[in-house]
């Protein structure tokens, strides 16, 4: 098998791979899942069953 040249991957992140600012929710489980909070400046989809608190959580950020 011939040796292939492998190039280093490049970041497509316009911020240049710098850490993103996070908005801490204050809800330990959500902050843990999101690695520290909701990324500032990003679109976030909240999904869940009826009555799971999607609207309540969203209203906290308006």
C-alpha positions as CSV (number, residue, x, y, z in Angstrom):
1,X,0.0,0.0,0.0
2,X,1.4,3.4,-0.9
3,X,1.9,6.0,1.8
4,X,-0.5,8.9,1.6
5,X,0.3,12.4,2.8
6,X,-2.1,13.3,5.5
7,X,-2.7,17.0,6.1
8,X,-3.6,18.5,9.5
9,X,-7.3,19.2,9.8
10,X,-8.3,22.9,9.8
11,X,-11.0,24.5,11.9
12,X,-14.1,25.8,10.1
13,X,-14.9,27.8,13.2
14,X,-14.8,31.6,12.3
15,X,-13.5,32.2,15.9
16,X,-10.3,30.4,15.0
17,X,-10.8,27.6,17.4
18,X,-10.8,29.8,20.5
19,X,-13.0,28.8,23.4
20,X,-16.6,30.0,23.1
21,X,-18.1,32.1,25.8
22,X,-20.8,30.2,27.7
23,X,-24.0,31.4,29.4
24,X,-24.3,29.4,32.6
25,X,-27.9,28.3,33.2
26,X,-27.5,27.6,36.9
27,X,-29.0,24.1,36.3
28,X,-26.1,21.7,37.1
29,X,-27.3,18.9,34.8
30,X,-27.8,21.1,31.7
31,X,-24.6,23.0,32.3
32,X,-22.7,19.7,32.5
33,X,-24.3,18.3,29.3
34,X,-23.4,21.6,27.5
35,X,-19.8,21.7,28.8
36,X,-20.4,24.7,30.9
37,X,-23.5,26.4,29.6
38,X,-25.3,27.5,26.5
39,X,-22.8,28.8,23.8
40,X,-23.3,32.6,23.4
41,X,-24.2,33.7,19.9
42,X,-25.3,30.2,18.8
43,X,-28.8,28.9,17.9
44,X,-29.9,26.3,20.4
45,X,-32.8,23.9,19.8
46,X,-34.8,22.9,22.9
47,X,-36.6,19.7,22.5
48,X,-38.7,17.6,24.9
49,X,-42.0,16.3,25.8
50,X,-45.0,18.4,26.8
51,X,-44.5,19.9,30.2
52,X,-40.7,19.2,30.4
53,X,-39.9,22.9,30.9
54,X,-38.8,24.1,27.5
55,X,-40.7,27.3,27.6
56,X,-39.8,28.0,31.2
57,X,-36.1,27.6,30.4
58,X,-36.4,29.7,27.3
59,X,-38.2,32.5,29.2
60,X,-35.2,32.7,31.6
61,X,-33.0,33.9,28.7
62,X,-35.3,36.6,27.2
